[in-house]
Amino acid sequence: MHRIKKYKSSVIFNTKPLMRPMNRFINTSSLQSLILKIPKPSSPPLPTDISNDHNTQTMSNQEQEPEDTSLTPNEIEMIRESSFVQALPPHEHEQQIIYPPKIQSISTYIPLNEEGLLTYQRPKHVPTPFQIYTTPRDDQKLDPGVGSHSGTSVSKFPRLSVTKILTQSWCELRDWYDVYSMAAREETEAMRRGKESHLALELETHPLVDMTTVEEAIPEFIRKPIDIYAESIVDTLNRLITLLTKGRAREIYVHGFIDEFGVVEDSKDVKNETMIVTGVIDHLVLLSSDTNRPLEYEFNQFDDLKDIVEFGDDICDALEDRYRLVVSDVKTRSRRFIPNQESVLKSAKDQVMIYKKFLDVLGEDNNGVRWLEEYCFRKKLNIDEPLSPEIILGLIHTYPIFFKDFERMRDGESIDDPLFDNHSQKYMKYDLSYLKNQIHDPEMLKIVEPFLTTWETIPTTRYFITRLSHIFRFISKLSHGDLRVEYYYQNENFHTLNFQYDENETSVVVAKGLEFWLGRRDPEPVTGMKFNSICKYCEFQPFCSWNKELSEMNFQQHQW
């Protein structure tokens, strides 16, 4: 049987060594053959006629036992360290390995085995994957979605994305090594094309709002973090209103909290250590059995956000049986084929199920406000901090749906929402009058001039998250567990996978992913013959001890 040769390798790094350096040496197993052995002279034979004296020893014909001439450990070490041996070329089996920077970084935390390959178990003293992932570094990626342009890294706002929770979509060991390498994953051509395709679809449903006039009219100012977050909430609000008025919305930011039991449903169960998970729903679609589309017709009658909040529940309750909300994720492909790996297909479905669960939790009575409050608390944002007047001015001019609510706040009237009214700040100076002399566009001035005065109620982010929580509640009434994954090739939907929500499956997937990130279990690499289609794409394959062990096992089984 052919056997794969094993050997010990001396490791030479380009940079600072990650372990105690090993001196180059030759195989000492053959050193004894190089040592000249000089036997000691034998004693002359005793006379044969001396006999029967009990004090006299006679030589027998039996062969004398040879003397032990093997080298001691100290002698072997002296030979290894000698200048003669050091000057010899390396043995043919003693190849020198120069590790790439990523492997060097990983070996700082994950030990190499005797063959110089990466192992797959975390020593107890090593930080967990989540601790490594949230360690501050220059190249950390920002949160995709709300606040992505605020510069909030995962080190300042510790969290996971939905896709990060799905650790078994490909190979957990690869993701594990990737985390411990602490290197940013480079954007591939496929990723770039995927972003372009998603943007094209998004712009079909949500055309860019032209802010040129507003930006030119409003004097320059520095946006505060709370301003940036409020603008992102406004964007989500308007996308969901588009869903209610046109039956479709894209790129909706959601979040939730998870623990060892799955997605947390009660805010009382949210603790400091409870993990926050964020994600972006690619596509929300309202399907209806009524071709007249009565729900869209009803919501299109409103030009006041207060009316939408007041009558939205009744409209959705009356039409709940005629509408179904479909939660969907868009996957772009380089060919007109869906993936053939079962784990990839399952992961796509699990992703959508988590989105659906987040929507349900955000849509529970008053739950959305508590969830958004906790989100801001962890992001160190004060939702009762006054927003910059320039931000409010831009919203007045750009989004008519807020116009009447802003009039109520200006005049100190209730917006008929206790979640905001009971926290509103009144009788404090919130003055927009200084902007009047800085706006030179007559048309814009005509629209915003009634608001360029002192307001009785200060507009804050709490107002926007309160209104958003109501919209989430309406939408959740129309959710019946209809989910799908859409596969696109060159901006064309060539395949759609429809399926139903599975509560138990969602809980298991979330809990298992959390165990991985918190270091409560070691990674589970690919097994069986799957490694043939997965490992060959992995940059860690040449240094992976699991891959070598699996390859040898499969080879031996094949030979047998």
Number of C-alpha atoms within 10 A of each C-alpha: 6 7 8 8 6 9 12 13 16 19 20 17 16 10 9 9 12 16 13 7 12 10 12 20 19 18 12 12 8 9 12 13 9 7 9 7 9 6 7 7 6 6 6 6 8 11 9 8 6 10 11 9 8 6 7 9 11 14 11 7 6 6 7 8 6 6 8 6 8 9 12 9 9 9 11 16 12 12 16 18 14 12 10 9 15 15 10 11 11 16 11 8 13 16 13 14 12 13 17 12 14 16 22 20 17 21 21 15 18 20 18 19 13 12 14 19 20 23 17 20 12 18 12 8 7 13 15 18 20 18 17 17 23 19 15 13 14 7 11 19 15 16 20 13 17 22 20 15 14 16 13 17 21 18 17 14 17 18 21 22 16 23 17 18 23 22 24 22 19 18 20 19 22 21 18 21 24 20 21 23 21 18 16 13 11 7 8 9 10 12 13 10 16 21 12 15 19 18 14 14 18 17 11 11 17 17 10 9 8 9 12 8 13 18 12 12 17 18 11 9 10 8 14 12 18 24 24 18 21 23 18 19 20 19 15 22 21 17 19 22 23 19 21 25 20 18 18 20 25 26 21 19 18 20 23 26 25 20 20 16 13 21 23 21 19 13 14 7 12 17 10 8 8 14 19 23 22 23 24 19 22 22 21 21 18 22 17 18 10 11 8 9 18 16 23 18 13 16 20 15 11 14 14 14 17 18 12 23 19 13 14 20 16 12 17 21 12 10 17 19 13 17 21 21 24 21 24 27 22 21 19 23 19 13 10 15 12 20 12 9 13 11 13 16 15 13 18 21 22 24 23 25 26 29 25 26 23 23 22 19 24 28 22 19 13 16 20 27 22 17 22 21 19 18 19 17 12 15 16 13 17 15 21 17 15 17 21 18 21 20 16 19 19 17 19 20 18 16 12 14 18 19 18 16 19 22 17 15 20 22 14 17 14 15 18 11 14 11 16 21 17 9 12 19 20 16 11 11 12 20 16 18 16 12 18 15 9 12 18 12 12 9 9 15 19 10 12 17 16 11 21 18 15 17 23 20 24 24 25 23 24 23 21 20 25 20 22 24 23 24 22 22 24 24 25 21 20 20 19 17 18 18 22 22 22 20 21 23 18 15 16 13 14 14 15 16 14 13 14 13 20 14 14 9 13 20 21 15 20 23 17 20 20 25 16 22 23 14 17 11 14 16 22 15 18 20 12 10 11 12 17 13 11 15 19 12 10 13 13 20 17 13 18 23 19 18 22 14 11 16 16 14 13 14 14 13 9 8 9 7
